[in-house]
Amino acid sequence: MLDKRPGARLANLWDDAKAGAMSEAERLVYRSNLLGSDKRVTNFGGGNTSSKIRQADPLTGETVEVLWVKGSGGDSASIRLDGFATLYMERLRALKGLYRGVAHEDEMVALLPHCTFNLNARAASIDTPLHAYVPRPHVDHMHPDAIIAIAASSDSKSLTAEIFGDAIGWLPWKRPGFELGLWLERFCLQHPDAIGVVLESHGLFTWGDTSKQCYETTISVINKAIDWFERRTAGKPVFGGPAAKPLAAADRRAVAARLMPRIRGLISTASHKVGHFDDSDAVLEFVNAADMRALAALGTSCPDHFLRTKIRPLVIEFDPGRPDVDAVVDRLAEDFVAYRADYEAYYERCRHASSPPMRDPNAVVYLMPGVGMFTFAKDRAMARIAGEFYVNAINVMRGASSVSAYVGLPEQEAFDIEYWLLEEAKLQRMPAPKALAGRIALVTGGAGGIGRATARRLLGEGACVVLADIDEVALGEASEELGRAFGEDALRAVRLDVTDEPAVSAGFAQAAVEFGGLDILVSNAGLASSAAIEETTLALWDRNMDVLATGYFMVSREAFRLFRAQQIGGNIVFVASKNGLAASPNAAAYCTAKAAEIHLARCLALEGAEAQIRVNVVNPDAVLRGSKIWTGEWKEQRAAAYSLSADDLEAHYRSRSLLKRSVFPEDIAEAIFFLASDMSAKSTGNIINVDAGNAQSFPR
């Protein structure tokens, strides 16, 4: 593992034994993964690597030179062989004869597919010429914080010379593309002994004759910059020194839980957003600093940064010495109107006749003194990554402002990248969002059969899910299983006892901090009991009512509070039971509590309709597979009620149904998904029976 301490040097992780057994293309993957494993070298999706490899042409059998270069949209840390575009170098060199000059450089991108080697379907990125025309076999292009801090300084050229001498060159800002590729080629030919070049406001290029040499050059150049910064900045105040003190950690999370749903509601009118909260030391140092507002207003420098974070953040004014969160909430709408107006003015100042229409004018990054940083995007991964990119920007501003003056990209240059037609084309190629993209769900009883199947269904449709259950062991198992299938970004687990009022409030607050709010509550926590009425104890009666009636009330109340704060509607689905409509012998407590659930849903449907909060019910029956309530006494008790053996119970339920079919957790999950999605946007107060047909429980 790399040493993650601030200021620590990057470790040389190259393993000759591993690399020696690899092909040249595999060594390129290895090199890329090593570089991408540390965000001080490059962030998610940032930077690219390449190797020029001699291999047999599949058409002629002759040995040809092939450029392997990271394809469009890849990530260095996780890239594999299929993430690289492969192109004939002979054809790439021939493109120079077709180039009509900088005014026409974008048209060269359309010619890259004509250079494809071996029918490789991986699209080549806009950075391909930057690698192709560097006359070295192996090239790295990274975005290290320490290097961009130099590149984003007002005197970056002289600083580059001071630190690296003639070993590393410097090129002025130029948007990535064909022209910059020619600039790099010309630099290399004019400076044959150079091992790399700093690109103003952008990043670092390094090269080598072997993959190992290229990697080690990249690491050593970054470490040299880190060393220089440590010497130059020792003892100096950072960002003008502190102007505020952070709130305590618990108080920061409490503020985040209060504000994030409101922010989310204000920016989700066109499409739902998901949030991420960061109160790390680096973020707190910046948001509490005297120079934070002035630096934040300058915007980010590296194109990879502001493509993820927008040109500048929104600062939420707050005095942690006199924490008045109510005043912040009251002022948010006004602040957001002002930010959108400023963004619209920026668009109008910089737009060209051919510019794409203005995109979402809301901020992505929100900075709050004393509290931290909120980031919002169309999904949790993008929100987290945007935050990571802004942390990189903070690191750059720290370095640049400590040794010089930090300089953001000129506004027009920033706009021309943000609204670049090639970027727009990439956005247009993105797949259509899934049905629940940007939605946040909380599922109680999430570790059981129905809860787990529901979480899987919602995650598969693009939702973020908070999995809540009282059983910590089962919750851990379910979380691990679903995390492997869908990734960690979209899933959180919280131990939640629905009968414990403070625990319920804390669980929903955690959903607000982790994802920014809530759109869907699936109230599914359950238990089951069977006893003749004269044998039903008050404790058994109360336990059914506590979990199945009071518990459903308390989670619904918390969901309503979040929905009201967001003001973008909401959706509640109760998992009740056939027994809520049709009585069963020896189950008075259970049936009565389930009937209470159904009537509570009707009441909430009435109460929430004006705020576009929909409340509906799914009534399962006899879902034995994977269900926790069927693993204990309940199964034996229900079998005894029908004078059957436990092994015959599933067949009994199947035979008594009208359709003669078993009901499974996935069947319930499908009905829940329907009610939670826009497919049922005009339905509230409804009941869907998923019981294979039971005439006694027909709702009408």
DOBAPA-87920 format. One record per residue (C-alpha): z, x, y. Coordinates in steps of 0.25 Angstrom, whole numbers, padded with zeros to 4 digits, always signed. Layout:
ZXY
...
This chain:
+0000+0000+0000
-0003+0005+0014
+0009+0008+0023
+0010-0004+0032
+0021+0002+0042
+0016+0001+0057
+0010+0015+0060
+0010+0020+0046
-0002+0027+0042
-0013+0021+0033
-0012+0027+0019
-0023+0033+0012
-0024+0024+0000
-0037+0030-0006
-0035+0032-0021
-0045+0042-0027
-0042+0038-0041
-0046+0023-0038
-0058+0027-0029
-0063+0037-0039
-0066+0027-0049
-0074+0017-0040
-0088+0016-0036
-0092+0018-0021
-0092+0004-0019
-0079+0002-0025
-0073+0013-0017
-0078+0005-0004
-0070-0007-0009
-0058+0002-0011
-0059+0008+0002
-0060-0005+0009
-0048-0011+0002
-0040+0001+0006
-0044+0000+0020
-0042-0015+0021
-0028-0015+0014
-0022-0011+0028
-0023-0020+0040
-0021-0008+0049
-0035-0003+0044
-0042-0017+0045
-0039-0031+0044
-0043-0042+0035
-0059-0043+0035
-0059-0031+0045
-0067-0018+0044
-0077-0014+0034
-0081-0003+0025
-0093+0002+0018
-0100+0013+0009
-0114+0017+0008
-0116+0018-0007
-0128+0023-0015
-0132+0014-0027
-0143+0009-0035
-0152-0001-0029
-0153-0013-0038
-0168-0015-0035
-0173-0001-0036
-0162+0007-0043
-0163+0017-0033
-0150+0022-0026
-0148+0017-0012
-0138+0017-0001
-0130+0004+0000
-0120+0000+0011
-0108-0007+0005
-0100-0013+0017
-0090-0023+0018
-0096-0037+0019
-0094-0048+0029
-0081-0054+0028
-0074-0045+0019
-0060-0039+0019
-0058-0024+0016
-0045-0026+0010
-0050-0035-0001
-0065-0032-0002
-0072-0030-0015
-0086-0025-0019
-0092-0038-0016
-0087-0038-0002
-0096-0027+0002
-0110-0029+0007
-0121-0020+0001
-0133-0016+0009
-0144-0006+0008
-0142+0006+0018
-0157+0008+0019
-0159-0006+0023
-0147-0005+0033
-0153+0007+0039
-0167+0000+0040
-0160-0011+0049
-0159-0001+0060
-0174-0002+0062
-0173-0017+0064
-0162-0017+0074
-0166-0022+0088
-0154-0018+0096
-0140-0023+0099
-0145-0036+0104
-0150-0040+0090
-0140-0033+0081
-0134-0046+0075
-0148-0049+0069
-0146-0036+0060
-0135-0044+0053
-0145-0053+0047
-0153-0041+0041
-0141-0035+0033
-0143-0044+0021
-0157-0038+0020
-0150-0025+0017
-0141-0031+0005
-0140-0022-0007
-0140-0028-0021
-0140-0043-0016
-0125-0042-0011
-0121-0055-0006
-0110-0049+0003
-0114-0051+0018
-0114-0038+0026
-0106-0038+0038
-0109-0036+0053
-0103-0022+0051
-0113-0017+0041
-0121-0009+0050
-0109-0002+0055
-0107+0004+0041
-0122+0005+0037
-0125+0015+0049
-0113+0024+0048
-0119+0035+0041
-0108+0038+0031
-0106+0033+0017
-0092+0025+0019
-0088+0018+0032
-0075+0010+0036
-0074+0001+0047
-0060-0003+0050
-0051-0010+0060
-0038-0002+0060
-0028-0006+0071
-0026+0009+0075
-0040+0011+0077
-0043-0002+0084
-0031+0001+0093
-0040+0013+0098
-0053+0005+0098
-0047-0006+0107
-0041+0004+0117
-0047+0005+0131
-0049+0020+0128
-0053+0019+0114
-0064+0029+0114
-0054+0040+0120
-0043+0036+0111
-0052+0037+0099
-0056+0051+0103
-0042+0055+0105
-0037+0051+0092
-0049+0055+0083
-0057+0065+0090
-0072+0066+0085
-0068+0061+0072
-0069+0046+0076
-0079+0041+0086
-0078+0029+0095
-0089+0018+0098
-0087+0007+0109
-0086-0007+0105
-0098-0013+0099
-0099-0026+0091
-0101-0023+0076
-0115-0024+0072
-0128-0016+0070
-0127-0009+0083
-0113-0004+0080
-0118+0001+0067
-0129+0009+0074
-0118+0015+0084
-0110+0019+0072
-0122+0026+0066
-0125+0033+0079
-0110+0038+0080
-0110+0043+0066
-0123+0051+0068
-0118+0057+0081
-0104+0060+0076
-0106+0065+0061
-0092+0070+0060
-0085+0057+0064
-0077+0050+0054
-0077+0037+0061
-0078+0029+0074
-0069+0019+0082
-0076+0007+0087
-0070+0002+0100
-0062-0011+0099
-0066-0012+0084
-0062-0002+0074
-0065+0010+0066
-0076+0016+0058
-0074+0027+0048
-0083+0034+0037
-0083+0044+0026
-0092+0050+0015
-0083+0044+0004
-0076+0031+0003
-0063+0038+0002
-0066+0047+0015
-0070+0035+0023
-0057+0028+0019
-0048+0040+0022
-0055+0042+0035
-0052+0028+0039
-0037+0029+0035
-0036+0042+0042
-0042+0038+0055
-0033+0026+0056
-0021+0034+0053
-0025+0044+0064
-0025+0032+0074
-0012+0027+0069
-0006+0041+0071
-0012+0042+0085
-0006+0028+0089
+0008+0032+0084
+0008+0044+0092
+0003+0038+0105
+0011+0025+0104
+0025+0031+0100
+0036+0025+0108
+0026+0016+0117
+0029+0002+0119
+0019-0008+0112
+0012-0019+0119
+0020-0016+0132
+0033-0018+0124
+0040-0031+0120
+0041-0043+0129
+0048-0052+0119
+0056-0052+0107
+0052-0059+0094
+0060-0071+0089
+0067-0070+0076
+0058-0071+0063
+0063-0085+0060
+0061-0090+0074
+0047-0084+0074
+0043-0092+0062
+0050-0104+0068
+0041-0103+0080
+0029-0101+0072
+0032-0113+0063
+0033-0121+0076
+0021-0116+0083
+0010-0114+0072
+0008-0128+0069
+0006-0132+0084
-0003-0120+0086
-0011-0124+0073
-0012-0138+0078
-0018-0134+0091
-0029-0125+0085
-0032-0134+0073
-0039-0146+0079
-0053-0141+0075
-0049-0134+0062
-0035-0131+0055
-0030-0117+0057
-0019-0110+0049
-0009-0101+0055
-0002-0087+0053
+0010-0082+0059
+0013-0067+0061
+0026-0062+0067
+0025-0047+0062
+0031-0036+0070
+0017-0032+0075
+0014-0046+0080
+0028-0048+0086
+0027-0035+0094
+0014-0039+0100
+0018-0054+0104
+0031-0049+0110
+0025-0038+0118
+0023-0037+0133
+0008-0034+0132
+0005-0045+0121
-0002-0055+0130
-0010-0045+0138
-0015-0038+0125
-0017-0051+0117
-0026-0056+0129
-0035-0044+0127
-0039-0049+0113
-0042-0041+0101
-0052-0030+0100
-0057-0028+0086
-0068-0039+0082
-0061-0041+0069
-0048-0044+0077
-0053-0055+0086
-0063-0061+0077
-0050-0065+0069
-0040-0067+0081
-0049-0072+0092
-0051-0064+0105
-0036-0066+0109
-0023-0073+0104
-0015-0085+0111
-0002-0080+0116
+0009-0091+0114
+0019-0089+0126
+0033-0089+0121
+0046-0082+0125
+0054-0078+0113
+0066-0076+0122
+0066-0091+0125
+0059-0097+0113
+0054-0111+0118
+0044-0115+0106
+0043-0129+0111
+0037-0124+0124
+0027-0116+0116
+0023-0128+0108
+0021-0136+0120
+0012-0126+0127
+0004-0122+0115
-0007-0133+0117
-0009-0128+0131
-0010-0114+0127
-0020-0117+0117
-0029-0124+0127
-0028-0112+0136
-0032-0103+0125
-0044-0111+0120
-0049-0112+0135
-0048-0097+0136
-0056-0095+0123
-0066-0105+0127
-0068-0098+0140
-0070-0085+0132
-0080-0091+0124
-0088-0097+0136
-0087-0083+0143
-0093-0075+0132
-0102-0085+0124
-0117-0082+0122
-0128-0092+0121
-0128-0090+0106
-0113-0089+0104
-0107-0099+0093
-0099-0110+0098
-0085-0107+0102
-0075-0107+0090
-0061-0111+0089
-0055-0108+0103
-0040-0107+0098
-0033-0094+0096
-0031-0088+0083
-0019-0079+0087
-0007-0084+0094
+0004-0074+0099
+0018-0078+0102
+0029-0069+0108
+0041-0069+0099
+0035-0076+0088
+0022-0069+0083
+0007-0072+0080
+0001-0085+0075
-0014-0085+0070
-0022-0097+0066
-0035-0097+0059
-0043-0106+0049
-0035-0101+0037
-0022-0094+0034
-0029-0081+0030
-0037-0081+0043
-0025-0084+0052
-0017-0072+0045
-0029-0063+0046
-0030-0066+0061
-0016-0063+0063
-0018-0049+0056
-0030-0046+0065
-0021-0049+0077
-0011-0040+0072
-0021-0029+0071
-0025-0033+0085
-0010-0031+0089
-0010-0017+0083
-0023-0013+0090
-0017-0018+0103
-0004-0011+0101
-0011+0002+0098
-0022+0001+0110
-0012-0004+0120
-0002+0008+0117
-0012+0019+0119
-0022+0013+0128
-0026-0001+0133
-0030-0012+0122
-0044-0017+0124
-0049-0030+0118
-0064-0033+0116
-0071-0037+0128
-0072-0053+0128
-0087-0054+0126
-0087-0044+0115
-0076-0052+0108
-0083-0065+0110
-0096-0059+0105
-0089-0055+0092
-0081-0068+0091
-0094-0076+0093
-0104-0067+0086
-0115-0074+0080
-0113-0066+0067
-0098-0070+0067
-0102-0084+0069
-0112-0083+0057
-0101-0078+0049
-0092-0090+0052
-0103-0100+0049
-0104-0094+0035
-0090-0096+0032
-0088-0107+0021
-0083-0121+0026
-0068-0122+0026
-0061-0128+0015
-0056-0142+0016
-0041-0138+0019
-0045-0125+0027
-0034-0123+0038
-0025-0133+0032
-0010-0130+0028
-0003-0137+0017
+0011-0138+0012
+0013-0142-0002
+0027-0146-0007
+0030-0145-0022
+0019-0134-0021
+0023-0126-0034
+0021-0138-0043
+0008-0143-0050
+0004-0152-0039
+0008-0144-0028
+0002-0131-0033
-0011-0139-0036
-0011-0145-0022
-0009-0131-0016
-0020-0125-0024
-0030-0137-0020
-0026-0136-0005
-0027-0120-0005
-0041-0122-0011
-0045-0130+0000
-0041-0120+0010
-0027-0125+0014
-0015-0116+0016
-0003-0121+0008
+0012-0120+0009
+0017-0121-0005
+0031-0127-0005
+0040-0129-0017
+0055-0128-0020
+0052-0121-0033
+0051-0106-0029
+0046-0101-0042
+0035-0111-0044
+0032-0109-0029
+0030-0094-0031
+0021-0096-0043
+0012-0107-0036
+0011-0098-0023
+0007-0086-0031
-0003-0094-0039
-0009-0101-0027
-0008-0088-0019
-0017-0080-0029
-0027-0092-0028
-0028-0094-0013
-0022-0082-0007
-0009-0080+0001
-0014-0084+0015
-0015-0099+0011
-0002-0101+0004
+0013-0101+0007
+0024-0105-0002
+0038-0110+0003
+0050-0115-0005
+0052-0129+0000
+0062-0139-0005
+0057-0152+0001
+0071-0158+0001
+0077-0147+0010
+0074-0151+0025
+0075-0137+0031
+0067-0131+0020
+0056-0141+0022
+0055-0138+0037
+0055-0123+0034
+0044-0124+0024
+0035-0132+0034
+0038-0121+0045
+0034-0111+0035
+0020-0118+0033
+0019-0118+0048
+0022-0103+0050
+0013-0099+0038
+0001-0107+0040
+0003-0113+0054
+0006-0128+0051
+0003-0139+0040
-0008-0149+0037
-0005-0154+0023
+0008-0157+0017
+0008-0160+0002
+0021-0165-0002
+0022-0163-0017
+0036-0158-0020
+0042-0166-0031
+0051-0169-0042
+0052-0180-0053
+0064-0187-0060
+0065-0197-0071
+0077-0206-0073
+0081-0220-0076
+0086-0227-0063
+0100-0227-0069
+0100-0213-0072
+0094-0208-0058
+0105-0201-0051
+0106-0201-0036
+0103-0186-0036
+0090-0188-0044
+0086-0200-0034
+0089-0191-0022
+0082-0179-0028
+0069-0187-0029
+0070-0193-0015
+0074-0179-0009
+0061-0172-0015
+0051-0184-0015
+0055-0192-0003
+0063-0184+0007
+0056-0171+0003
+0042-0178+0006
+0048-0183+0019
+0053-0169+0024
+0040-0162+0021
+0032-0173+0027
+0041-0172+0040
+0038-0157+0041
+0024-0159+0039
+0023-0170+0050
+0030-0161+0059
+0020-0150+0057
+0008-0159+0058
+0013-0165+0071
+0015-0151+0077
+0000-0147+0073
-0006-0161+0077
-0018-0159+0068
-0014-0170+0058
-0008-0167+0044
-0008-0171+0029
+0003-0175+0020
+0001-0178+0005
+0012-0183-0003
+0012-0180-0018
+0019-0193-0023
+0018-0199-0037
+0012-0211-0044
+0027-0215-0046
+0028-0217-0031
+0019-0230-0033
+0022-0233-0047
+0036-0234-0053
+0040-0226-0066
+0051-0228-0075
+0063-0219-0074
+0059-0212-0061
+0064-0221-0049
+0069-0209-0041
+0055-0202-0042
+0047-0214-0040
+0055-0219-0028
+0054-0205-0021
+0039-0205-0024
+0037-0219-0018
+0045-0214-0006
+0035-0202-0004
+0023-0212-0004
+0029-0221+0006
+0033-0209+0015
+0019-0204+0014
+0014-0218+0019
+0024-0217+0031
+0020-0203+0035
+0005-0208+0034
+0008-0218+0045
+0016-0208+0053
+0007-0197+0053
-0007-0204+0055
-0007-0203+0070
-0006-0188+0069
-0016-0187+0058
-0006-0184+0047
-0010-0190+0034
-0001-0193+0023
-0005-0196+0009
+0000-0197-0005
-0005-0192-0019
+0002-0199-0031
+0001-0191-0044
+0005-0195-0057
+0009-0187-0070
+0005-0173-0065
+0011-0165-0076
+0003-0152-0076
+0010-0142-0067
+0020-0151-0061
+0034-0146-0060
+0040-0160-0061
+0034-0162-0075
+0041-0149-0080
+0055-0154-0080
+0062-0166-0084
+0053-0176-0077
+0042-0174-0088
+0052-0177-0099
+0058-0189-0091
+0045-0195-0089
+0041-0194-0103
+0054-0200-0107
+0051-0212-0098
+0039-0215-0105
+0045-0211-0119
+0035-0200-0121
+0036-0185-0124
+0034-0175-0112
+0021-0170-0119
+0015-0184-0119
+0018-0187-0105
+0005-0182-0098
-0003-0189-0109
+0005-0202-0105
+0002-0201-0091
-0012-0198-0093
-0014-0210-0102
-0007-0220-0093
-0016-0216-0081
-0028-0225-0079
-0038-0213-0079
-0031-0207-0091
-0030-0193-0085
-0020-0183-0082
-0016-0179-0067
-0015-0164-0063
-0010-0157-0051
-0024-0154-0046
-0027-0169-0046
-0015-0171-0036
-0020-0159-0028
-0034-0165-0027
-0028-0178-0021
-0019-0170-0012
-0030-0161-0007
-0038-0174-0004
-0027-0180+0005
-0024-0167+0012
-0039-0164+0015
-0048-0171+0025
-0055-0178+0014
-0044-0189+0016
-0043-0187+0031
-0042-0202+0033
-0032-0205+0022
-0017-0206+0025
-0006-0214+0018
-0014-0214+0005
-0010-0212-0009
-0019-0205-0020
-0014-0207-0034
-0018-0196-0043
-0012-0202-0056
-0025-0204-0065
-0023-0219-0062
-0010-0227-0062
-0011-0242-0059
+0003-0243-0055
+0002-0233-0044
-0011-0238-0037
-0006-0237-0023
-0013-0251-0019
